[in-house]
């Protein structure tokens, strides 16, 4: 009997309406784990290279991590994946909350969807039964409206129906439309909401009553109790509990690391107005995800011109910086209203902010005129214009239609130097972390299969002092000495290499990055113990780390098969120019250092430095020799 997983993977063909259940053997789970491990496997096996990401042949995967839905700390995350319409590369985005656990409770470890429904539909999964239902009456609704309608239709019971869905931005195939569940947990990056829209799939609603079996429930309970008692005694857990990610704004600004006015500066004059002190005036409550005592989630309530309801949560750090400082806007109420609009329409707030910041800079530099932007005064700092653009992007109105394509395509369309202002990697807009002050983050943005993504690496800034809790907790990996965040030497490449499998492992297990070391409190040396208590597997950090590396390599093989190479593992030109203002005034990356680091990293990873492709030896080491034939 399997522990932690159900042994069932649902395959849905939306073109024919066929639904089938696959029952993989235990070794499949041990080899691919879950989350991105499943995503890489199914995208390589089921998708032909070169397919249109918005055509019926794209494959859409919903995959909770292996341990998702068990009571272990922060074990709640699931991945949505497909070929990305934003980058044309491997696309994945993970989210926490309650939807992933509910899918497991409903008796399903993943859903693999292909085809395109002839008319809008939603998928309803309850206790092992799946059904494709008519959604014509839901098409065009915003997420709050659709969630209420679906819940009413399916009947309120003692257990809530959990709904992952798209709003108008997904329906209109905005290339950075996201998927949202419970109106506030976002599978944000890569345009996976547009893939749902292209398949006429409005939502996936789930309800289940069977919690995953545990191999050793008493041992799991001991770990859960120990973590709940201890995490607040650790500075990482305490800080996140006290202020969530919005608590990062003030410190990053003081360090010169708060992206401002389309990454022109790392310091924002109005940062205090975006800080957690200011946030508390809007705060109406805190919230959490399944099985997590950290409770880092915030809810805001705003009335008046910039109304925002706690139903849609509250802006996280990324959203505050993307739609605040990076657009030159120092008004948290406007950011909260924009956060709600992104949740209603299902727009990725990082890419939305990136597109608007790029448009504002183009406007200030005369590359976009008032006529081009529908008469808006699109200078940095105009909160009204920012909010109007969010709606225009979701509905592809006016200039919003261009911005809905993402900054890479939009810049190529208008030309005249606009490309140099487009802050993206592989077409995906940069998250709100400044590589000129965090070299490893830059390296990670460049090599990430999905394009720039801040959850693919542990950030350099937490390893700078010998007292750092993150540094001390990384000792079992062979990381013992502090290193400056801007260091670009071989020691930084080693640090990056030793750490990079961690975030991928948390994804594969369904574990939250903020709960597990080195970014979170839960120690690495207790992870194998936790996995064994849940699954019964006798395992080690070595085996698990290699599982994560396998998943990374599958995603890389997918990209190589799609024609991506070393030239795509790059950074926007602005990062090689000096930062303006703030503590890192004048800091820039060096092309020579960056390229040397990239070459060294490929060698450490067992990838060919010329092609950036995994070598046959690396794939053999990872027991996925079959993947070599895909390249
Ligand atoms: S730390 Fe925050 S994001 Fe992570 S599981 Fe807990 S509440 Fe969710």
Boltz pocket constraint, residues with backbone or C-beta under 6 A from the ligand:
constraints:
  - pocket:
      binder: B
      contacts: [[A, 74], [A, 75], [A, 76], [A, 96], [A, 97], [A, 240], [A, 287], [A, 288], [A, 289], [A, 290], [A, 292], [A, 293], [A, 294], [A, 295], [A, 296], [A, 297], [A, 512], [A, 513], [A, 514], [A, 515]]
      max_distance: 6.0
